[in-house]
Structure formats: C-alpha cells, structure tokens
C-alpha cells in the first residue's frame, strides 16, 4: 500500500483509506472488490497516492468525463510530478487537444483499422498455433501481453521483435505504485520511441511514426517532445486496454462454460458479447484536475484537487446497469464507459475492438473447451489499469 499523505480540510465522514493500487478482490473477482465502494460515501477523499477524491456514481462520473471546462485532463495521471504533458493528446484540454486529434483521428479511423484487421488475425493465429498442442498455457504471458504489443508495433511501423525490449517497462508503467520505478520505465519507453522517431526524421517513411514527425498541429509543425509523448500515448493507452480486457474476458469464459458455449454455437454473438464483457470489466482508473473551486454533488472541490473517475464504477452502478455483476450478452443497454466519454473518448477504441474480436473468434475456433488449469488460479491487480496478471488455462 502506498504512503498516506497529510489530510487537507475534509470532513471525517468523507475520508476513506482507499488505494487504487490495492483494491481487494472478492472471491477472486476484482470488479466485485471495486463494487464494495458503493457502500460508502458517493464522493469520498483518500489520503493515498498524494491525496485525491473518488467519485462513485455513474451520473457523476459521466458528467466529469464530459465537462472539460471545469475538469482538466492535465490531471489524468494520478501519482505523477508536475511538468510538461507526458501523454498527448490524453493530458491536453481544448483547443490544443483538438489540434492533435485532427491529425490522429484519420490514423485510427475505422477504415484504416479494417485494413489492418487481416494482419492482426494472422498475428493472432501465429500465437495461438504456437501453443494449442501444449494443452495449457499461462494466457497473459503467451497471448495477452504479446498479441496487443505485436499488433501496435506493426501498426506503428515498428518490428514486433522489439516487444521483448518494451514489455517489462510497459508492465511497470501500468501497475507499479513505486514512483521511481514508474519514472524509470517511462523514460526507457520514451528513449525507445525517441530513437525510432529520429530515424524517420533522418529517413522519411510513410507509416504512423513517419507521418507523426511531420504532422501539422494547428498552424505549426509538431515538436520532438510532442511527437514522443503522442506516440507514447497511442502505444501505452492501447496496450493497457487490450491486454487487460483479454485477460478478464478469457478468465470469465474459462469459468463460465455456458456463456462460452453461446459464442461457440453462435459466433455472430461475439460483437454483442464483447460489449457486455467490456461493460462488466472496466479498466482505467483515470482522474481530472479541478480548474476552480466548485460545488459538486454534496461536496466542494477546491482548485487543483484531483478527482478519480473509475470506469469500473460507472459500469457497475446498479442505478445505471441493474444486476451489474451479471453478464448477459443480450443485455439491451451495454453503453459502458470502458473507453471513456466526451472529447477524450479513447482514440484507439476501434483498434481495441478489432483485436479483442479477432482473439475471441480465433481462440474459440481452435480451443472451444477450456478452463482454469487444475490446482492453479488467476491473479488480478488494480492500478492505473485493472488487470489480470496471471491466468493459467488448460484444455
């Protein structure tokens, strides 16, 4: 558990000793652990991780996601030091945010992602074919971590073999509560991207990074710092979501043969199932910086307060999704916030969906009957992104 910081002037009934790196699962279910926080104040303050507010109600979370005039995205990354934005456009507010999205939106458009789908399918088949005869695997190390980073590296125009260099640092960035380790890992990934970007400045290439280093941002050229943190945002944002979602989905299907059989019998149901599983397993624990003192709900936020808006709590609020822990592939309303909302809705959501769909299609076609390996169990962990860190499967 991280160190507790001195408490500001917050009433005692609003203080909860909450550490987003240390949410305790309930019977192995991390999201059931998150749901326990509905039992306390709807908005509470924790002294952990520098001190911040946590909002639990779905309608409040949605309001903050959409209100960039009062809640700045410069507070998106809790547990950090002030300075230049480390994730662009993720930490930017309008109008600069819009200038970067104008360049990035076409790069991750549905048309461009559809063109990449067959390549993603080939990479996925290659990974599954390499383990299917072994009758068991630790899913995250063999597929969950490798498939998304392979796809993203190839999509960015980089060799998939570079994943061996990047994976250890990517894991630290997503889940470490040690600021020194986090900063060191972030610096290593930034250095890697700096080198690849410089190669494209010296020798132009028509790929994602090659177009990025020459991008027009408003009425000027992108700076080297902006190109670095923009590529970092695209790489890390996509990896966390896809890796974590795959882990949670495969864990669920391994433990719920009835749901799994629905998809085996009717592969056309996979798109609907994916949205329901995305709802059930919210990933990101993001935050916003309060721009000015304001009343919100029944509390007062002060200027520069940090407010956490966990996507898992939106997705599990019974007022928004009745019987929210249950999975119903035909649930009429699956409009989750796993990809956020408002102007900062996930840039790579199209890419994430394609990768997850391809995994489910290809895995279930080859390995329709699987479960948790006998005598072993799943390990889950909260952090900046909720995740499955160990998933032993057998078939």
ZINORLIN-V932913 format. One record per residue. N is the residue number from 0. RES is the residue in three letters. SS is DSSP state (H for helix, E for strand, - for the rest). PSI is psi in whole degrees, -180 to 180 (none if undefined). Layout:
<<N RES SS PSI> <N RES SS PSI>>
//
This chain:
<<0 UNK - 141> <1 UNK - 163> <2 UNK - 143> <3 UNK E 133> <4 UNK - 161> <5 UNK - 144> <6 UNK - 137> <7 UNK - -168> <8 UNK - 81> <9 UNK - 135> <10 UNK - 146> <11 UNK H -33> <12 UNK H -5> <13 UNK H -3> <14 UNK E 126> <15 UNK - 132> <16 UNK - 80> <17 UNK - 131> <18 UNK - 114> <19 UNK - -9> <20 UNK - -5> <21 UNK - 42> <22 UNK - 128> <23 UNK - 126> <24 UNK - 158> <25 UNK E 114> <26 UNK - 43> <27 UNK - -3> <28 UNK E 106> <29 UNK H -38> <30 UNK H -29> <31 UNK H -33> <32 UNK H -42> <33 UNK H -38> <34 UNK H -22> <35 UNK H -23> <36 UNK H -5> <37 UNK H -16> <38 UNK H -14> <39 UNK - -158> <40 UNK - 146> <41 UNK - -30> <42 UNK E 121> <43 UNK E 167> <44 UNK E 137> <45 UNK E 141> <46 UNK - -4> <47 UNK E 156> <48 UNK - 46> <49 UNK - -9> <50 UNK - 123> <51 UNK E 161> <52 UNK E 157> <53 UNK E 128> <54 UNK E 132> <55 UNK - -27> <56 UNK - 141> <57 UNK H -45> <58 UNK H -35> <59 UNK H -43> <60 UNK H -45> <61 UNK H -42> <62 UNK H -44> <63 UNK H -40> <64 UNK H -38> <65 UNK H -17> <66 UNK - 79> <67 UNK - -12> <68 UNK - -30> <69 UNK - -22> <70 UNK E 113> <71 UNK E 143> <72 UNK H -4> <73 UNK H -12> <74 UNK H 14> <75 UNK - -35> <76 UNK - 96> <77 UNK - 159> <78 UNK - 58> <79 UNK - 166> <80 UNK - 153> <81 UNK - 162> <82 UNK - -161> <83 UNK - 153> <84 UNK - 134> <85 UNK - -12> <86 UNK - 114> <87 UNK - 130> <88 UNK - 7> <89 UNK - -35> <90 UNK - 11> <91 UNK - 152> <92 UNK - 163> <93 UNK - 151> <94 UNK - -14> <95 UNK H -36> <96 UNK H -44> <97 UNK H -37> <98 UNK H -40> <99 UNK H -39> <100 UNK H -31> <101 UNK H -34> <102 UNK H -40> <103 UNK H -33> <104 UNK H -47> <105 UNK H -30> <106 UNK H -30> <107 UNK - 30> <108 UNK - 158> <109 UNK H -38> <110 UNK H -46> <111 UNK H -36> <112 UNK H -40> <113 UNK H -37> <114 UNK H -26> <115 UNK H -12> <116 UNK H -43> <117 UNK H -35> <118 UNK H -41> <119 UNK H -38> <120 UNK H -42> <121 UNK H -42> <122 UNK H -40> <123 UNK H -45> <124 UNK H -41> <125 UNK H -43> <126 UNK H -45> <127 UNK H -43> <128 UNK H -27> <129 UNK - -12> <130 UNK - -9> <131 UNK H -36> <132 UNK H -13> <133 UNK H -14> <134 UNK - -3> <135 UNK E 161> <136 UNK E 160> <137 UNK E 107> <138 UNK H -44> <139 UNK H -43> <140 UNK H -27> <141 UNK H -31> <142 UNK H -55> <143 UNK H -41> <144 UNK - -36> <145 UNK H -45> <146 UNK H -50> <147 UNK H -42> <148 UNK H -35> <149 UNK H -50> <150 UNK H -45> <151 UNK H -40> <152 UNK H -46> <153 UNK H -41> <154 UNK H -38> <155 UNK H -12> <156 UNK - 25> <157 UNK - 156> <158 UNK - 134> <159 UNK H -21> <160 UNK H -21> <161 UNK H -10> <162 UNK H -32> <163 UNK H -32> <164 UNK H -38> <165 UNK H -33> <166 UNK H -46> <167 UNK H -41> <168 UNK H -36> <169 UNK H -40> <170 UNK H -43> <171 UNK H -44> <172 UNK H -40> <173 UNK H -29> <174 UNK H -6> <175 UNK - 136> <176 UNK - 7> <177 UNK - 110> <178 UNK H -37> <179 UNK H -44> <180 UNK H -40> <181 UNK H -49> <182 UNK H -39> <183 UNK H -44> <184 UNK H -41> <185 UNK H -42> <186 UNK H -37> <187 UNK H -42> <188 UNK H -39> <189 UNK H -41> <190 UNK H -41> <191 UNK H -48> <192 UNK H -38> <193 UNK H -45> <194 UNK H -41> <195 UNK H -38> <196 UNK H -41> <197 UNK H -37> <198 UNK H -39> <199 UNK H -25> <200 UNK H -39> <201 UNK H -39> <202 UNK - 96> <203 UNK - 136> <204 UNK - 139> <205 UNK - 74> <206 UNK - -176> <207 UNK H -52> <208 UNK H -36> <209 UNK H -40> <210 UNK H -32> <211 UNK H -44> <212 UNK - -17> <213 UNK - 15> <214 UNK - 145> <215 UNK E 125> <216 UNK E 103> <217 UNK - -122> <218 UNK - 25> <219 UNK E 171> <220 UNK E 149> <221 UNK - 145> <222 UNK - 161> <223 UNK H -41> <224 UNK H -45> <225 UNK H -41> <226 UNK H -40> <227 UNK H -52> <228 UNK H -23> <229 UNK H -46> <230 UNK H -35> <231 UNK H -44> <232 UNK H -46> <233 UNK H -44> <234 UNK H -55> <235 UNK H -40> <236 UNK H -42> <237 UNK H -39> <238 UNK H -46> <239 UNK H -49> <240 UNK H -48> <241 UNK H -47> <242 UNK H -47> <243 UNK H -45> <244 UNK H -45> <245 UNK H -44> <246 UNK H -48> <247 UNK H -40> <248 UNK H -46> <249 UNK H -35> <250 UNK H -44> <251 UNK H -48> <252 UNK H -33> <253 UNK H -32> <254 UNK H -7> <255 UNK - 79> <256 UNK H -29> <257 UNK H -45> <258 UNK H -41> <259 UNK H -42> <260 UNK H -32> <261 UNK H -41> <262 UNK H -33> <263 UNK H -43> <264 UNK H -32> <265 UNK - 81> <266 UNK H -22> <267 UNK H -16> <268 UNK H -9> <269 UNK H -40> <270 UNK H -46> <271 UNK H -43> <272 UNK H -41> <273 UNK H -43> <274 UNK H -39> <275 UNK H -38> <276 UNK H -33> <277 UNK H -39> <278 UNK H -47> <279 UNK H -25> <280 UNK - 70> <281 UNK - 144> <282 UNK - -58> <283 UNK E 140> <284 UNK E 82> <285 UNK E 173> <286 UNK E 169> <287 UNK E 154> <288 UNK E 126> <289 UNK E 128> <290 UNK - -32> <291 UNK - 156> <292 UNK - 136> <293 UNK E 151> <294 UNK E 136> <295 UNK E 124> <296 UNK - -128> <297 UNK - 28> <298 UNK E 173> <299 UNK E 121> <300 UNK E 138> <301 UNK - 159> <302 UNK - 132> <303 UNK - 9> <304 UNK - 149> <305 UNK E 136> <306 UNK E 117> <307 UNK E 137> <308 UNK E 81> <309 UNK E 127> <310 UNK H -31> <311 UNK H -37> <312 UNK H -36> <313 UNK H -48> <314 UNK H -20> <315 UNK H 3> <316 UNK - 118> <317 UNK - -25> <318 UNK - -20> <319 UNK - -41> <320 UNK - 95> <321 UNK - 145> <322 UNK - 52> <323 UNK - -25> <324 UNK - -17> <325 UNK - 146> <326 UNK - 120> <327 UNK - 105> <328 UNK - -22> <329 UNK - 22> <330 UNK - 129> <331 UNK - -38> <332 UNK - 110> <333 UNK - 23> <334 UNK - 80> <335 UNK - 173> <336 UNK - 22> <337 UNK - -30> <338 UNK - 19> <339 UNK - -166> <340 UNK - 168> <341 UNK H -158> <342 UNK H -19> <343 UNK H 20> <344 UNK - 141> <345 UNK - 121> <346 UNK - -35> <347 UNK - 22> <348 UNK H -36> <349 UNK H -44> <350 UNK H -42> <351 UNK H -46> <352 UNK H -43> <353 UNK H -45> <354 UNK H -43> <355 UNK H -44> <356 UNK H -45> <357 UNK H -43> <358 UNK H -50> <359 UNK H -42> <360 UNK H -50> <361 UNK H -38> <362 UNK H -50> <363 UNK H -27> <364 UNK H -31> <365 UNK H -36> <366 UNK - 76> <367 UNK - -23> <368 UNK - 107> <369 UNK - 163> <370 UNK E -175> <371 UNK E 135> <372 UNK - 134> <373 UNK - 136> <374 UNK - 3> <375 UNK - 169> <376 UNK - 166> <377 UNK - 147> <378 UNK E 128> <379 UNK E 158> <380 UNK E 139> <381 UNK - 171> <382 UNK - -153> <383 UNK - -32> <384 UNK E 130> <385 UNK - 144> <386 UNK E 158> <387 UNK E 120> <388 UNK E -17> <389 UNK E 123> <390 UNK - 92> <391 UNK E 117> <392 UNK E 152> <393 UNK E 154> <394 UNK - none>>
//
